[in-house]
Amino acid sequence: MNPEPERDERGAARVVATFFRDGRLVSIPARQGKRLVILRELRERCFAEDRDYPEKEVNMRLALVHPDVAALRRYLVDAKLMARSNGIYRRMM
């Protein structure tokens, strides 16, 4: 039985290498395990600081990586990697 990509560092590195080209996300993975790896990577790349982020700034940071910022915001919150309250986002975990 193979471990899920998010539980295996080499697997996670392969997922990141597959879905990122020249620092940009080429597509959002459909499979939840791979998507979680990508979302963790995005959180580290785009929101390294533990502070509040207004939605406009979140959009600007995510737009540098992929055009579908609304989906990425929603996935980050759904995965509990970011918290959202009144249009303000903050890193979690």
Residue pairs with C-beta under 8 A, 6 or more apart in sequence:
3 11
4 11
4 33
5 11
5 12
5 14
5 15
5 33
5 34
5 37
6 12
6 33
6 36
6 37
6 40
11 37
12 37
12 40
15 29
15 34
15 37
15 38
16 37
16 38
16 41
19 25
19 26
19 27
19 28
19 29
19 34
19 38
20 26
20 41
23 65
24 64
24 65
24 66
25 38
25 42
25 65
25 66
28 35
28 38
28 66
28 68
28 71
28 72
28 75
29 35
29 37
29 38
35 75
35 79
36 79
39 72
39 75
39 76
39 79
39 81
40 81
42 62
42 65
42 72
42 76
43 76
43 81
43 82
43 91
45 65
46 61
46 62
46 64
46 65
47 53
47 58
47 61
47 82
47 89
47 91
49 91
50 90
50 91
51 90
52 88
52 89
52 90
53 61
53 88
53 89
53 90
54 87
54 88
54 89
55 73
55 87
55 88
55 89
58 69
58 73
58 82
58 89
59 69
59 73
62 69
62 72
62 73
63 69
65 72
66 72
73 82
73 84
73 89
76 82
76 89
77 83
77 84
77 89
80 92
80 93
81 91
81 92
81 93
82 89
82 90
82 91
82 92
83 89
83 90
83 91
83 92
